Amino acid sequence: MAEIKSHTALRGVAALLVVIFHFRSILAPVIDLDAHTLFFAHGYLWVDCFFMLSGFILCYVYGEMPGKTSGGALHFLKARFARIYPLHIATLMALVCWQIFIPQITRQSPHLGNWSTFWLNVLDIHAWGFLDAYDWNFPSWSISIEFAAYLTFPLICVGLVRLRTTTLILLALSLPIGLSIGRDHWEQTALLHGLPMFFAGILMFQFRPAFAAKNLVAIQIITALCLVAAMHFGEDMISTACFAVLIFSSQTDRIKMVGSRPFLALGNWSYSIYMLHIPARIIIGMIFGAKLGPVSLFVVLLAATVSLGALSYRFFEMPIRKQIMSLKRQPLRAQTS
């Protein structure tokens, strides 16, 4: 199945802007970005883009296969486990080791990890409303919600196969609930927001039309401009709607918004970039924080995060994913007396 390169590139842009959202405080002593625009301060919204892309792409890749047979559902879950869990557990265990063996990290980042929440992170259910605050590799809260989305996807596919209209109505009814969830008490309510964003991606795929190329150009350009303006002024609802339109209008891949090779590479590295940027900030900040100025530290961190993402994708993500997917269930040997 052909890759939708526009979506891959969009995922890379989203990951980079989330990283800048978390790193922008480093620049504050010399460049207060938030004083000039809310574009970067509202960078958390790009996680909504991730969720919508995920719902759309899973439908594109798997169709309704996970809902047709138990074998299809198990294959889907195995593939999704191989996609997100190895890097999640690797970054978590790296932070555990650093906290145990490098006490400077604990002194500089006292809330790095709370041992009482460790197993919730191991099980990847730490964003399901159990915690008052995220810790350890805290951006992984969205991976916890993605995990919940993966568990619901085969059930949604069953609904699409057997009760299509009812399932689509239920998915649509979840959207107002998700959009009404504010950022207060986010740790308890993130799941109620994230899952409807994932469902929105599924709905977009189910109702995808065929666009003319000339219409795609206009739609994408206008939507991109509206998105920049909405984020600049801090209009979250409009920004989320723009994400949906961008995903919807770029699905045919006839017009590649940012489909050049660097953006595609960034998209491939996006998961590693996202998962490694906080560990990179902790370690590099500890080593170079007192030696570099704010701008230099920001540039070094950004470059290091992207480089680590590239290395992780090539030498960890892809090899271990292929290894897991190559494992086949061995039949039980017949018992002999």
C-alpha positions in Angstrom: 0.0 0.0 0.0 1.4 3.4 -1.0 2.5 5.7 1.7 0.6 9.0 2.0 3.7 11.1 2.0 1.9 14.3 2.9 0.7 12.7 6.1 4.2 11.4 6.9 5.6 14.9 6.5 2.8 16.5 8.5 3.6 14.1 11.4 7.3 15.2 11.2 6.3 18.9 11.4 4.0 18.2 14.3 6.7 16.4 16.3 9.2 19.2 15.7 6.7 21.8 16.9 5.9 19.9 20.0 9.6 19.7 20.8 9.9 23.5 20.3 6.9 24.0 22.6 8.8 22.1 25.3 12.2 23.8 24.6 11.0 27.4 24.2 11.4 28.2 27.9 15.2 27.8 27.4 15.1 30.9 25.1 13.0 33.0 27.5 15.9 34.9 29.1 16.8 36.4 25.8 13.9 35.7 23.4 10.5 35.5 24.9 8.6 33.9 22.0 5.3 34.0 23.9 5.5 37.8 24.2 5.2 38.0 20.4 3.0 35.1 19.4 1.0 32.3 20.9 1.9 30.0 18.0 4.6 28.1 20.0 2.9 28.4 23.4 0.0 26.4 21.9 2.2 23.8 20.4 0.6 21.2 22.6 -2.3 21.2 20.0 -0.1 19.3 17.6 -0.7 16.2 19.6 -4.4 16.4 18.5 -3.0 16.3 14.9 -1.1 13.1 15.9 -4.3 11.5 17.2 -6.3 12.4 14.1 -3.6 11.2 11.7 -3.4 7.9 13.7 -7.1 7.2 13.3 -7.1 8.1 9.6 -3.9 6.1 8.8 -4.9 3.0 10.7 -8.1 2.9 8.6 -6.1 3.4 5.4 -3.6 0.7 6.2 -5.8 -1.9 7.9 -9.3 -1.1 6.7 -11.9 -3.1 8.7 -9.6 -6.2 8.8 -9.1 -6.1 12.7 -12.9 -6.4 13.1 -13.5 -9.4 10.8 -11.5 -12.1 12.5 -9.7 -12.7 15.8 -6.5 -13.4 13.9 -6.8 -10.0 12.2 -7.3 -8.3 15.5 -4.3 -10.0 17.0 -2.1 -9.2 14.0 -3.1 -5.5 14.3 -2.4 -5.4 18.1 1.0 -7.1 17.6 1.9 -4.6 14.9 0.9 -1.7 17.1 2.7 -3.1 20.1 5.9 -3.4 18.0 5.4 0.2 16.8 5.1 2.0 20.1 6.1 -0.1 23.1 9.8 -0.9 22.6 10.9 2.7 22.5 8.5 3.7 25.3 9.9 1.1 27.6 13.5 1.9 26.5 13.2 5.6 27.3 11.5 4.7 30.6 14.3 2.3 31.6 16.9 4.8 30.6 15.4 7.4 32.9 15.3 4.8 35.7 19.0 4.0 35.3 19.9 7.6 35.1 17.9 8.4 38.3 19.5 5.5 40.2 23.1 5.9 39.0 23.4 9.6 38.3 22.1 11.4 41.4 22.8 14.8 39.8 19.8 14.2 37.5 17.5 13.7 40.5 18.8 16.9 42.1 18.3 19.0 39.0 15.0 17.3 38.0 13.4 16.3 41.4 10.1 15.3 39.7 11.8 13.1 37.0 10.2 10.0 38.3 7.9 8.9 41.1 8.4 5.2 42.0 4.7 4.9 42.9 3.8 5.7 39.3 6.4 3.5 37.7 4.2 0.5 36.9 1.5 2.6 35.4 4.1 3.8 33.0 5.4 0.3 32.3 1.8 -0.8 31.5 1.4 2.4 29.4 -1.9 3.3 31.2 -0.5 6.3 33.1 -2.7 8.7 31.1 -6.0 6.9 31.8 -7.0 9.2 34.6 -4.9 7.6 37.4 -2.4 10.4 38.0 -2.5 14.0 39.2 0.7 14.8 37.3 2.7 13.1 34.6 6.3 12.1 35.4 9.2 10.0 34.1 9.2 10.6 30.3 6.1 12.8 30.6 5.4 13.3 26.9 4.6 9.6 26.8 1.1 10.5 28.2 0.0 10.7 24.5 1.4 7.3 23.8 -0.7 5.9 26.7 -3.8 7.4 25.0 -2.6 6.0 21.7 -2.4 2.6 23.3 -6.0 3.0 24.5 -7.0 4.0 20.9 -5.3 0.8 19.6 -7.3 -1.3 22.0 -10.6 0.3 20.8 -9.8 0.1 17.1 -10.6 -3.6 16.6 -13.9 -3.1 18.4 -14.7 -0.1 16.2 -14.0 -2.2 13.1 -16.4 -4.9 14.4 -19.0 -2.1 14.6 -18.2 -0.9 11.1 -18.6 -4.4 9.8 -21.8 -5.3 11.6 -23.5 -2.0 12.6 -21.9 0.6 10.4 -24.4 3.4 10.7 -24.8 3.1 14.5 -21.0 3.0 14.9 -20.5 6.1 12.8 -23.2 7.9 14.8 -21.5 7.0 18.1 -18.1 8.1 16.9 -19.6 11.4 15.8 -21.3 11.9 19.1 -18.0 11.6 20.9 -16.6 14.6 19.1 -18.5 17.3 21.1 -17.4 15.6 24.3 -13.7 15.6 23.3 -13.8 19.2 22.1 -15.5 20.4 25.3 -12.7 19.0 27.5 -10.5 21.9 28.8 -6.9 21.9 29.8 -7.7 22.1 33.6 -7.0 18.8 35.3 -5.6 17.5 32.1 -4.0 14.4 33.6 -7.5 13.1 34.6 -9.3 14.1 31.4 -6.8 13.7 28.6 -8.2 10.3 27.6 -11.6 11.9 27.1 -10.1 14.4 24.7 -7.6 12.2 22.9 -9.9 9.3 22.0 -12.5 11.5 20.2 -9.6 13.1 18.2 -8.6 9.6 17.2 -12.2 8.8 16.3 -12.3 12.0 14.2 -9.5 10.5 12.1 -11.6 7.4 11.6 -14.6 9.4 10.6 -12.6 11.4 8.1 -11.4 8.3 6.4 -15.0 6.8 6.2 -16.3 9.9 4.5 -13.3 10.7 2.3 -14.2 12.2 -1.1 -12.3 12.5 -4.3 -10.9 16.0 -4.7 -9.7 17.7 -7.8 -6.1 18.6 -7.7 -6.8 22.3 -8.3 -9.1 22.3 -5.3 -6.5 20.6 -3.1 -4.0 23.4 -3.8 -6.5 26.1 -2.6 -7.8 24.1 0.3 -4.3 23.3 1.7 -2.9 26.8 1.3 -5.9 28.5 2.8 -6.1 26.0 5.7 -2.4 26.3 6.4 -2.7 30.1 6.6 -5.7 29.8 8.8 -3.9 27.4 11.1 -0.9 29.7 11.5 -3.3 32.6 12.3 -5.4 30.6 14.7 -2.4 29.4 16.7 -0.8 32.8 16.7 -4.0 34.2 18.4 -4.4 31.1 20.6 -7.7 29.8 19.0 -7.5 26.2 20.0 -10.8 25.1 18.5 -10.1 26.7 15.1 -6.6 25.2 15.1 -8.0 21.7 15.7 -10.5 22.1 12.9 -7.6 23.2 10.6 -5.7 20.0 11.4 -8.7 18.0 10.3 -9.0 19.9 7.1 -5.3 19.5 6.3 -5.4 15.8 6.9 -8.6 15.5 4.9 -7.4 17.5 1.9 -3.9 15.9 1.7 -5.1 12.3 1.7 -4.8 11.7 -2.0 -1.2 12.8 -1.9 -1.5 14.5 -5.4 -0.4 17.8 -3.8 2.4 17.2 -1.3 2.3 20.1 1.1 5.7 19.5 2.6 6.6 16.3 0.8 10.3 16.9 0.2 12.9 14.4 1.3 13.9 16.3 4.5 10.3 16.5 5.7 9.7 12.9 4.9 12.7 11.9 6.9 11.5 14.1 9.7 8.2 12.2 9.6 9.9 8.8 9.7 11.9 10.0 12.7 9.0 11.7 14.4 8.2 9.0 17.0 11.8 8.8 18.2 12.1 12.6 18.2 9.0 12.9 20.3 10.0 10.2 22.8 13.7 11.3 23.1 13.4 15.0 23.4 12.9 15.2 27.2 15.6 12.6 28.0 17.9 14.6 25.7 17.0 17.9 27.5 17.7 16.4 30.9 21.1 14.9 30.0 22.4 17.6 27.6 21.1 20.3 29.9 23.0 18.7 32.9 26.2 18.5 30.9 26.1 21.8 28.9 23.5 23.9 30.6 26.0 26.0 32.6 28.4 26.3 29.7 26.1 27.5 26.9 24.0 30.5 26.5 20.2 30.1 26.0 20.2 30.4 22.2 23.2 28.0 21.9 21.7 25.5 24.2 18.4 25.6 22.4 20.1 25.0 19.0 22.3 22.2 20.4 19.3 20.5 22.0 17.2 20.8 18.9 20.0 19.4 16.7 20.8 16.6 19.1 17.1 15.6 19.4 16.7 15.3 15.7 20.0 13.5 15.3 19.1 11.0 18.1 15.7 10.5 16.5 17.3 9.6 13.2 19.7 7.2 14.9 17.0 5.6 17.0 14.7 5.1 14.0 17.4 3.4 12.0 19.2 1.3 14.7 16.5 0.7 17.3 12.9 1.4 16.1 13.0 -0.4 12.8 15.2 -3.4 13.7 13.2 -4.2 16.8 9.9 -3.7 15.1 10.9 -6.1 12.3 12.2 -8.6 14.9 8.9 -8.6 16.8 6.8 -8.9 13.6 8.9 -11.8 12.4 8.1 -13.8 15.5 5.5 -16.5 14.8 3.4 -18.3 17.3 4.8 -21.8 17.6 2.3 -24.6 17.7 2.1 -26.6 20.9 3.8 -29.9 20.7 1.6 -32.9 21.1 1.8 -34.3 24.6 3.1 -37.8 24.8 2.7 -40.2 27.7 
